[in-house]
Amino acid sequence: MKSLEKLFSPIRIGSMEMRNRIAMAPMATNYTNEDGSISDQIRDYLVARAKGGAGLIILEVTTIDGTFPYVPNTIGLWDDKLIPSMKGLADAIHAQGARVVPQVSHPGPESVCFLYGVQAVGPSIIMCPSHKQSCRELDIGEIKGIVDQFAEAARRAKEAGCDGIELHAAHSYMLLGSFLSSLRNRRGDAYGGSIENRLRLPIEVLEAIRAKVGPEFPIIMRLSGDELTPGGRDIDETLYIAPILAGAGVSAFHISSGTFPFMSWRILPPTGTPRGLNVRYAAAIKEVVDVPVLAVGRINDPRYAEHVLQRNHADVIVMGRALLADPELPNKAAEGRFDDITPCIGCGLGCIAGREGGRPMTCVMNPSVGREAEMVLKPAAKAKKVMVAGGGPAGLEAARVACQRGHQVTLFEKSGKLGGQLNLAAVPPMKQEITKATCFLSMQAERNGVELRLNTAVTPELVREIKPDALIIATGGEALVPNIPGISGSKVVSAHDILSGNVVVDSCKVLVLGGGMVGLEVAEFLADRGDNPTVGCTDVTVLEMLDNVGMDMVPEGRFLLMQRLRENGVKIHTSTKVKEVLEDGVRTVNTIKELQPDWTIIYKEGDQVGEIRGMDSIVVALGASSVEELSSKLDGSVAEVYVIGDAKQPRKALEAVAEGAEAGRHI
């Protein structure tokens, strides 16, 4: 076992001593009560990470002005009435041995105040791309008032028993970051122009806070090492301002990079992005300041975290989504149980897309996120014989949970390997990290006592032979074959066939039908051959009926995939519906997007008919259909039957694992 001596050594930031060097990153949840007070849901969620061994919990954006919330249900410190609520949370986290600091912020351009009929504010008249709202420029008097709000919020945090605060000044984002960055600050007064003037507001906030909380109360500042955006701050300028900020009262720096939303993949790095992508910036800043430096960004393995610390590139490791996937990561790492750590695969389906889509934040690998109290595993009242049909993510999770609860579980998989469609999802470029999910789910099922039978299809006869008390049907899905004339032609193959290796495409000209995630990823898989003349390029064209592609993807992953498709010369045609598949191509008709009075979007066919010809292969990526005939043939022979995952309805791994967890708990 690799020693994690440095990772689990204590460290002091100002008056705060952490038991180890693992900090939980601030992540917006929308779990809080509407009045800004701490809900039971967010308390349970955070206490689980403290109990799991994290040394420091950095709370999500904690708003200093209730008029300008970051999310509709935001943590608040804008009133003394909120001190008792915050104190209850701090006490609960302290009881688990961890420290807690709220990220005290004024969201500025990023506030959702438009929901309440209020215009956002910022350093200048700018557009906030994330909310499509224009900002009103703050006047000098308003700035002074906001400085006081920061100081009062810090005072309340200290009175509530918090161990410090964090100020968000990164990513040309929120109010402090917007004033600090030339990308947004276009003022011509004492708060704009030169870097010294752009530093004025952060320094005034630091001085005002210090006057309220004293010299030792920790103030961590989140800062972009490099904004990596033309016209923004580079690492050299950060190396200039970091000592100035430390001299003004910063106790530690939390180093990220990029800007939002232009480089949001640096802030929320998806699957396939570099490990520890901000470590080099943290290491550079450590050379010019005498305060601790925290590094964040794809440091999701404790052994790699130890490596970063041992090389003196950072003093503290900040983990976000890794602690969503497994709140017990620190404890398991300290015990050397690395294979038992639930991996974060960087998909963003639950933690990013879920919350941004207005749904509760969750995690593909851990459906208990935000439901910690109700999802506690309890022993079954009666041990039952459980049969699971299907070894994909839904079946594996259901089997593991049921077995942990004391049931006798046998899982049957008709193919020779476990993982189901996770095996296909890991094939396209930059998606190999998904194999960690397959490895973990398979290993955990076996370690928890699930009997695995591969190359065995579940039939009604087998069910009657086994005589289970409960049957979980997780037989997954298969490629959808739409009812289009000519779809069964000799040159037509499915994306599933290509990614599974059942069909080898060695064509020079390929047409992909469908511009969702699967269609785009198979397009990259086929086009990813470079310009080496000894290999040759594959000419790939994607057709999509809707007016945009990849809309079922997490924005950060979509941005990078679209960039790679452009680099590989993949051609994309939107608003194009396939009417007929021809011998070497398709006949198409344009679709027109119309918005009805009730705001329903419909697509009508236009009158422009065309043909795309000369194709060597036509790849169908138009979705999936369920594979489930078993439940209708059981004749009541099983008392409990659960149909889950794609067998129930084709969706994503997020729903598959969640339904597996639910089924395993219900038996």
Secondary structure by P-SEA (a helix, b strand, c coil): ccccccccbbbbcccccccccbbbcccccccccccccccaaaaaaaaaaaaacccccccccccccccccccccccccccccaaaaaaaaaaaaaaacbbbbccccccccccccccccbbbbcccccccccccbbbbbbcaaaaaaaaaaaaaaaaaaaaacccbbbbbccccccaaaaaaccccccccccccccccccaaaaaaaaaaaaaccccccbbbbbbcccccccccccaaaaaaaaaaaaaacccccbbbbbcccccccccccccccccccaaaaaaaaaacccbbbbbbcccccaaaaaaaaaaccccbbbbccccccccaaaaaaaacccccccccccccccccccccccccbbbcccccccccccccccccccccbbbbccccaaaaaaaaaaaaaccbbbbbbccccccccccccccccccccaaaaaaaaaaaaaaabbbbbccccccaaaaaaacccbbbbcccccccccccccccccccccaaaaaaccccccccbbbbccccaaaaaaaaaaacccccccccccbbbbbbccccccccccaaaaaaaaaaaaaabbbbbcccccccccccbbbbbbbbbbbccccbbbbbbccbbbbbccccbbbbccbbbbbccccccccccccbbbbcccccccccaaaaaaaaaaaaaac
